[in-house]
Amino acid sequence: MEPPLLLHLTTGLIAWAFLSLGAAVAGLYFPAKCNPANTECWRGFWFMIAIWGLVDGIIGWANLLGGPVEMDFLRNVLLINSVLDLAYITAGIVLATRQKPLLKGFGAAVLIQGVFLLLFDLVFLWLAYRV
């Protein structure tokens, strides 16, 4: 496999993880001034963003520590991840339509993460087929 592609993929994922974690810390530390129901929604949103950032960071770190990867394996992983991203988007929509504010916040966060990761995986899948 071309090392630059895996390195770009990994650094992009780690950058997204840091952005997610930083935004979550800021969002939880400086809560929005709004009614109590919205406060619970935002708390759920930022908490879920932090969880996703942590998981993305762990996956990125594992990529840095891992050895070389065959291009066919990377393509398969990106394809499977793209399908999973569609499941995340669906779950996010379902959660965002619930009545409880906490679930609405979780849903919005899962939806945002799913959309970003779908675009991210599809771009790198396209690049992997071009190599």
C-alpha positions in Angstrom: 0.0 0.0 0.0 1.0 3.6 -0.6 2.1 4.8 2.8 1.0 8.4 2.2 -2.6 7.4 1.7 -2.8 5.6 5.0 -0.9 8.4 6.7 -3.3 11.0 5.4 -6.3 8.9 6.4 -4.9 8.4 9.9 -3.9 12.1 10.4 -7.3 13.2 9.1 -9.1 10.9 11.6 -6.9 12.0 14.5 -7.5 15.7 13.5 -11.3 15.0 13.5 -11.0 13.3 16.9 -9.1 16.3 18.4 -11.7 18.7 16.9 -14.5 16.7 18.3 -13.0 16.4 21.7 -12.1 20.1 21.8 -15.6 21.2 20.7 -17.1 18.8 23.3 -15.0 20.2 26.1 -15.9 23.8 25.1 -19.6 22.9 24.7 -19.8 21.2 28.1 -17.7 23.8 29.9 -19.6 26.8 28.4 -23.2 25.5 28.3 -25.7 27.4 26.1 -27.9 29.7 28.1 -31.3 28.3 27.3 -34.3 26.6 28.8 -33.7 23.5 30.9 -35.0 21.1 28.2 -32.5 22.5 25.7 -29.7 22.4 28.3 -30.2 18.6 28.6 -30.3 18.3 24.8 -27.0 20.2 24.4 -25.4 18.2 27.3 -26.3 15.0 25.4 -25.0 16.4 22.2 -21.6 17.4 23.5 -21.2 14.2 25.6 -21.9 12.1 22.5 -19.5 14.2 20.4 -16.8 13.5 23.0 -17.5 9.8 23.0 -17.1 9.7 19.2 -14.0 11.8 19.3 -12.4 9.4 21.8 -13.3 6.4 19.7 -12.0 8.1 16.5 -8.8 9.0 18.3 -8.2 5.4 19.5 -8.8 4.1 16.0 -6.3 6.7 14.6 -3.7 5.9 17.2 -4.1 2.1 16.5 -3.5 2.9 12.8 -0.3 4.8 13.7 1.0 1.8 15.7 0.0 -0.8 13.1 2.1 -2.2 10.3 1.7 -2.0 6.6 -1.7 -2.6 5.2 -2.6 -4.2 1.8 -4.6 -1.9 -0.5 -7.4 -4.5 -1.0 -7.8 -4.8 2.8 -8.0 -1.0 3.2 -10.6 -0.8 0.4 -12.7 -3.4 2.1 -12.4 -1.7 5.5 -13.4 1.6 4.0 -16.4 0.0 2.2 -17.6 -1.7 5.4 -17.1 1.6 7.3 -19.2 3.4 4.6 -22.1 1.0 5.1 -21.8 1.4 8.9 -21.8 5.2 8.5 -25.2 4.8 6.8 -26.4 2.9 9.8 -25.1 5.7 12.1 -26.9 8.3 10.1 -30.1 6.3 10.3 -29.7 5.8 14.1 -29.0 9.5 14.5 -32.2 10.4 12.7 -34.2 8.0 14.8 -32.7 9.3 18.0 -33.1 13.0 17.0 -36.9 12.4 16.5 -37.4 11.2 20.0 -39.3 13.2 22.7 -36.6 13.2 25.4 -34.2 16.1 25.0 -31.2 13.9 25.9 -32.0 11.5 23.1 -32.4 14.4 20.7 -28.9 15.6 21.6 -27.5 12.1 21.2 -29.2 11.8 17.8 -27.9 15.1 16.5 -24.4 14.2 17.5 -24.6 10.7 15.9 -26.0 12.2 12.7 -23.2 14.8 12.4 -20.5 12.2 13.1 -22.1 9.7 10.7 -22.3 12.2 7.9 -18.7 13.4 8.3 -17.4 9.8 8.6 -19.4 8.8 5.5 -17.9 11.6 3.4 -14.4 10.9 4.9 -14.6 7.2 4.2 -16.0 7.7 0.7 -13.2 10.2 -0.2 -10.5 7.8 1.0 -12.2 4.8 -0.7 -12.2 6.8 -4.0 -8.5 7.7 -3.4 -7.7 4.0 -2.6 -9.1 2.9 -6.0 -7.1 5.6 -7.8 -3.8 4.3 -6.4 
